[in-house]
Amino acid sequence: MVIESGLPVKKVAEDIGVHSETLRLWVKSHREENPSSEPGLDINERARLRELERINREQAKEIEFLKKGVPRTREAA
């Protein structure tokens, strides 16, 4: 259910009456034993993902830089 439907482990664990960590380990084990059981990203999707990750890193750096340049102000009481 977790792999096929993409439902969260916690939700599926509650539905089937097992502890979420137990189910998480089962899913991890299944994924390790069956790496082709889930569809992967194609070449274009991987390239797009890398580009978005690069943009995200750059924006995070810019945000940190801008935070350092903005003086902290006291809010009016």
PEMO-V273478 format. One record per residue. RES is the residue in three letters. D_FIRST is the distance of its C-alpha to the first C-alpha in Angstrom with 2 decimals. Layout:
BEGIN
RES,D_FIRST
RES,D_FIRST
END
This chain:
BEGIN
MET,0.00
VAL,3.80
ILE,5.52
GLU,5.22
SER,5.40
GLY,7.08
LEU,6.77
PRO,9.09
VAL,8.81
LYS,11.46
LYS,10.03
VAL,6.96
ALA,9.77
GLU,12.11
ASP,10.26
ILE,10.00
GLY,13.31
VAL,13.24
HIS,14.92
SER,13.14
GLU,15.22
THR,14.24
LEU,10.51
ARG,11.80
LEU,14.03
TRP,11.61
VAL,9.66
LYS,13.25
SER,14.51
HIS,12.11
ARG,13.01
GLU,16.61
GLU,16.76
ASN,15.17
PRO,16.42
SER,16.41
SER,12.77
GLU,12.34
PRO,15.07
GLY,17.80
LEU,20.55
ASP,23.58
ILE,27.06
ASN,27.83
GLU,24.68
ARG,25.47
ALA,29.04
ARG,28.13
LEU,25.86
ARG,28.78
GLU,31.18
LEU,29.21
GLU,28.90
ARG,32.66
ILE,33.45
ASN,31.43
ARG,33.39
GLU,36.64
GLN,36.00
ALA,35.12
LYS,38.43
GLU,40.29
ILE,38.97
GLU,40.06
PHE,43.42
LEU,43.95
LYS,43.08
LYS,45.80
GLY,48.31
VAL,47.87
PRO,50.11
ARG,48.66
THR,50.34
ARG,50.86
GLU,49.54
ALA,52.21
ALA,52.42
END
